[in-house]
């Protein structure tokens, strides 16, 4: 693991908040890229457009 238990209370809180924020950014960018790559093709397939 990361070893956040060795930090004080404020350090643990800041580390957890940073990790959660980083995870949210990675997911946001990842899902945005995935939507850009396959979104229009998927919508066209659902609508029956070719």
C-alpha positions in Angstrom: 0.0 0.0 0.0 1.0 3.6 0.2 1.7 3.8 3.9 -0.6 6.7 4.8 -1.0 5.4 8.3 2.4 6.8 9.2 1.1 10.4 8.5 -0.8 12.5 11.0 -4.5 13.1 10.8 -4.3 16.0 8.4 -1.8 14.2 6.2 -4.0 11.2 5.9 -7.0 13.3 5.0 -5.0 15.2 2.4 -3.6 12.0 0.9 -6.9 10.3 0.7 -8.5 13.4 -0.9 -5.6 13.6 -3.4 -6.0 10.0 -4.3 -9.7 10.3 -4.8 -9.3 13.4 -6.9 -6.6 11.8 -9.1 -8.8 8.7 -9.6 -11.8 11.0 -10.6 -9.6 12.8 -13.1 -8.3 9.6 -14.6 -11.8 8.2 -14.9 -13.1 11.5 -16.4 -10.4 11.5 -19.1 -10.7 7.8 -19.7 -14.5 7.8 -20.2 -14.2 11.0 -22.3 -11.7 9.3 -24.6 -13.8 6.1 -24.8 -16.9 8.1 -25.6 -15.0 10.0 -28.3 -13.8 6.8 -29.9 -16.9 4.7 -29.9 -19.8 7.0 -28.9 -21.0 8.1 -32.4 -20.6 4.5 -33.8 -22.6 3.1 -30.9 -25.4 5.7 -31.3 -25.5 5.0 -35.1 -25.7 1.3 -34.5 -28.6 1.7 -32.0 -30.5 4.0 -34.4 -29.9 1.6 -37.2 -27.9 4.1 -39.3 -25.2 2.6 -41.5 
